[in-house]
Amino acid sequence: MDDMNTFKENYMKWLNENIEEARISDNIFRTTLPFLDRNNDMVDIYAIRQPDGLYRLTDDGATLNDLALGYINVKKEPNSNILRSAVMSYAVSISDKQELFIMSSLEDMPLKKHLLAQCMVHVSDMFEFNARGAKGAFTDDVRLYLDENKIRYSADMSVTGRSRLYTHYDFVIPKSANSCERFIIAKNSLSVNTSKNIIFSWIDTRDSRKEDAALYTFVRGAENISKKGQSDALSALREYDITPVLWTDRATVAELLAA
């Protein structure tokens, strides 16, 4: 699209204007990022300088404590397995105090903050499927759908984009003689903010690929899709050639993904 570069510039400008930084003490720094959790609150990341010069980047326990307040027990299955898979995908660890954290050098901090922020939002999204009474993660449903339709894939892939930042994709379908490389993201629900993040990450990924590639975003919350926020989010994805797939309509793309 002709306005692709303009979109990236506007997105980076928006990020710069909405990122807040504060020094808490001599060795502790807080960064507030405009990525929203399930409560539509921006996420805070704390950088704690260690004696060896590395930094411990942490959410200070906010993500898992919020799930606990919503009566989500992340220590029991299937939640424990879902949480374990999520943090492994982003190379994030969980402390004894239920903090999501990652160690970083000063040079790697942009990348590590990006990974931790993505992980925080991803884990916060666990609340959605629990609220709906689901028996497992939505990614498990998508995996079963791919298997049933004999669609080959690799799961839990982190891909380096043009910015050298990593983006996590739930599934990647390799290029074939009949189709380009295809990426899949599974979302329990969709908001305009989530859509913006998907669009930027996808543009960053696509710019780094040597050949054509396509992105499919599977959305489980079809019953709420008529709400203005979700409808606008779907329209935004389509504007940037990203294919949204409502879970109720998943049969319509099976042949395309299997090609």
Secondary structure, 3 states (H helix, E strand, C coil): CCCHHHHHHHHHHHHHHHCEEEECCCCEEEEEEEEECCCCCEEEEEEEECCCCCEEEECCCHHHHHHHHCCCCCCCCCHHHHHHHHHHHCCCEECCCCCEEEEECCCCHHHHHHHHHHHHHHHHCHHHHHHCCCCCCHHHHHHHHHHHCCCCCEEEEEEECCCCCEEEEEEEECCCCCCCEEEEEEECCCCHHHHHHHHHHHHHHHHHCCCCEEEEEEECCHHHCCCHHHHHHHHHHHHCCCEEEEHHHHHHHHHHHHC
